[in-house]
């Protein structure tokens, strides 16, 4: 893991649920097995340093060394000086998910891969 990630990147997770806990309206509760539980994730960063020339974000899912899914993520640039990407994923798939941030200029793009499991503690999502 690169040292600059803690300063530049901020990854947050938001539990998803179909039902509200009446005792605590502001908190969502989970139902189902871990493989059925989906969480929303939000990656927010400042386009500075090596990400100064940020171009795009991709989500990749692999299993046993094989690519299962590769898809671009929509970026949100509504906050001045910040870029945000959001996605939802099944909690039990965290080890297979990689976020790829691509920066640079045409003919000189560089991809930076961030494994989701290195940033998210599944136990903290409960």
C-alpha positions as a Markdown table, in Angstrom:
| # | Residue | x | y | z |
|---|---|---|---|---|
| 1 | Unk | 0.0 | 0.0 | 0.0 |
| 2 | Unk | 1.3 | 3.5 | -0.8 |
| 3 | Unk | 1.8 | 6.0 | 1.9 |
| 4 | Unk | 0.0 | 8.8 | 0.1 |
| 5 | Unk | -3.3 | 7.0 | 0.0 |
| 6 | Unk | -4.3 | 7.9 | 3.5 |
| 7 | Unk | -3.8 | 11.6 | 2.7 |
| 8 | Unk | -5.3 | 11.7 | -0.8 |
| 9 | Unk | -8.0 | 9.0 | -0.7 |
| 10 | Unk | -11.0 | 8.6 | 1.7 |
| 11 | Unk | -13.1 | 5.4 | 1.3 |
| 12 | Unk | -16.3 | 5.3 | 3.2 |
| 13 | Unk | -18.9 | 2.5 | 3.3 |
| 14 | Unk | -22.6 | 2.7 | 4.0 |
| 15 | Unk | -24.5 | -0.5 | 5.0 |
| 16 | Unk | -27.6 | -1.2 | 2.8 |
| 17 | Unk | -30.8 | -2.7 | 4.2 |
| 18 | Unk | -34.4 | -3.2 | 3.2 |
| 19 | Unk | -35.7 | -2.5 | 6.7 |
| 20 | Unk | -35.2 | 0.3 | 9.3 |
| 21 | Unk | -34.5 | -0.3 | 13.0 |
| 22 | Unk | -37.3 | 1.6 | 14.7 |
| 23 | Unk | -35.2 | 2.2 | 17.9 |
| 24 | Unk | -32.5 | 4.0 | 15.9 |
| 25 | Unk | -34.0 | 5.7 | 12.8 |
| 26 | Unk | -30.7 | 7.0 | 11.6 |
| 27 | Unk | -29.0 | 3.6 | 11.4 |
| 28 | Unk | -29.6 | 0.9 | 8.9 |
| 29 | Unk | -29.7 | -2.7 | 9.9 |
| 30 | Unk | -28.7 | -5.8 | 7.9 |
| 31 | Unk | -30.8 | -8.9 | 7.2 |
| 32 | Unk | -29.7 | -12.0 | 5.5 |
| 33 | Unk | -26.4 | -13.9 | 5.2 |
| 34 | Unk | -23.1 | -12.1 | 4.5 |
| 35 | Unk | -23.3 | -13.2 | 0.9 |
| 36 | Unk | -26.7 | -11.4 | 0.5 |
| 37 | Unk | -25.6 | -8.2 | 2.3 |
| 38 | Unk | -24.7 | -5.4 | 0.0 |
| 39 | Unk | -22.9 | -2.3 | 1.1 |
| 40 | Unk | -22.5 | 1.0 | -0.7 |
| 41 | Unk | -18.9 | 2.4 | -1.0 |
| 42 | Unk | -17.8 | 5.9 | -1.8 |
| 43 | Unk | -14.3 | 6.9 | -2.7 |
| 44 | Unk | -13.5 | 10.6 | -2.5 |
| 45 | Unk | -10.2 | 12.2 | -3.3 |
| 46 | Unk | -8.5 | 15.5 | -4.3 |
| 47 | Unk | -7.0 | 15.4 | -7.8 |
| 48 | Unk | -3.5 | 16.2 | -6.6 |
| 49 | Unk | -0.1 | 14.6 | -6.6 |
| 50 | Unk | 0.0 | 11.6 | -8.9 |
| 51 | Unk | -3.8 | 11.9 | -9.3 |
| 52 | Unk | -3.5 | 15.5 | -10.5 |
| 53 | Unk | -4.4 | 14.5 | -14.0 |
| 54 | Unk | -7.1 | 12.1 | -13.0 |
| 55 | Unk | -8.9 | 10.6 | -16.1 |
| 56 | Unk | -11.2 | 7.8 | -14.9 |
| 57 | Unk | -12.1 | 5.2 | -12.3 |
| 58 | Unk | -12.8 | 1.5 | -13.0 |
| 59 | Unk | -14.1 | -1.3 | -10.9 |
| 60 | Unk | -12.7 | -4.8 | -11.4 |
| 61 | Unk | -13.7 | -8.1 | -10.0 |
| 62 | Unk | -11.4 | -11.1 | -10.3 |
| 63 | Unk | -11.6 | -14.7 | -9.1 |
| 64 | Unk | -8.7 | -17.2 | -9.1 |
| 65 | Unk | -6.7 | -14.8 | -11.2 |
| 66 | Unk | -9.3 | -14.4 | -13.9 |
| 67 | Unk | -11.1 | -11.2 | -14.8 |
| 68 | Unk | -14.9 | -11.5 | -14.2 |
| 69 | Unk | -16.0 | -7.9 | -14.5 |
| 70 | Unk | -14.3 | -4.7 | -15.5 |
| 71 | Unk | -16.5 | -1.6 | -15.7 |
| 72 | Unk | -16.0 | 2.2 | -15.6 |
| 73 | Unk | -17.4 | 4.1 | -12.6 |
| 74 | Unk | -19.2 | 7.4 | -13.0 |
| 75 | Unk | -17.4 | 10.3 | -11.4 |
| 76 | Unk | -19.0 | 13.0 | -9.4 |
| 77 | Unk | -17.2 | 16.4 | -9.5 |
| 78 | Unk | -19.9 | 18.5 | -7.8 |
| 79 | Unk | -17.7 | 19.3 | -4.8 |
| 80 | Unk | -15.0 | 21.9 | -5.7 |
| 81 | Unk | -11.6 | 20.3 | -5.7 |
| 82 | Unk | -12.9 | 16.8 | -5.0 |
| 83 | Unk | -13.8 | 13.7 | -7.1 |
| 84 | Unk | -16.1 | 11.1 | -5.8 |
| 85 | Unk | -17.0 | 7.6 | -7.2 |
| 86 | Unk | -19.7 | 5.4 | -5.8 |
| 87 | Unk | -20.6 | 1.7 | -6.2 |
| 88 | Unk | -22.4 | -1.1 | -4.4 |
| 89 | Unk | -20.9 | -4.6 | -3.7 |
| 90 | Unk | -21.7 | -7.8 | -1.9 |
| 91 | Unk | -19.7 | -7.9 | 1.4 |
| 92 | Unk | -18.4 | -11.4 | 0.7 |
| 93 | Unk | -16.8 | -10.2 | -2.6 |
| 94 | Unk | -14.5 | -7.5 | -1.0 |
| 95 | Unk | -11.3 | -9.7 | -1.6 |
| 96 | Unk | -12.1 | -9.9 | -5.3 |
| 97 | Unk | -12.7 | -6.2 | -5.9 |
| 98 | Unk | -10.1 | -3.7 | -7.1 |
| 99 | Unk | -10.6 | 0.0 | -7.8 |
| 100 | Unk | -8.4 | 1.3 | -10.6 |
| 101 | Unk | -7.7 | 5.0 | -10.8 |
| 102 | Unk | -6.3 | 6.1 | -14.1 |
| 103 | Unk | -4.3 | 9.4 | -14.3 |
| 104 | Unk | -2.0 | 11.1 | -16.8 |
| 105 | Unk | -2.3 | 12.5 | -20.3 |
| 106 | Unk | -3.1 | 10.8 | -23.6 |
| 107 | Unk | -0.4 | 8.3 | -24.6 |
| 108 | Unk | 0.9 | 8.4 | -21.0 |
| 109 | Unk | -1.8 | 7.1 | -18.7 |
| 110 | Unk | -0.9 | 5.2 | -15.5 |
| 111 | Unk | -3.3 | 3.0 | -13.6 |
| 112 | Unk | -3.2 | 2.8 | -9.8 |
| 113 | Unk | -4.9 | -0.3 | -8.4 |
| 114 | Unk | -6.4 | -0.4 | -4.9 |
| 115 | Unk | -7.7 | -3.6 | -3.5 |
| 116 | Unk | -10.8 | -2.9 | -1.6 |
| 117 | Unk | -10.0 | -5.4 | 1.2 |
| 118 | Unk | -6.9 | -3.3 | 2.0 |
| 119 | Unk | -9.1 | -0.3 | 2.9 |
| 120 | Unk | -12.3 | -1.9 | 4.3 |
| 121 | Unk | -12.6 | -4.0 | 7.4 |
| 122 | Unk | -15.6 | -6.3 | 6.9 |
| 123 | Unk | -16.1 | -6.5 | 10.6 |
| 124 | Unk | -16.6 | -2.8 | 10.8 |
| 125 | Unk | -19.5 | -3.0 | 8.3 |
| 126 | Unk | -21.8 | -5.0 | 10.6 |
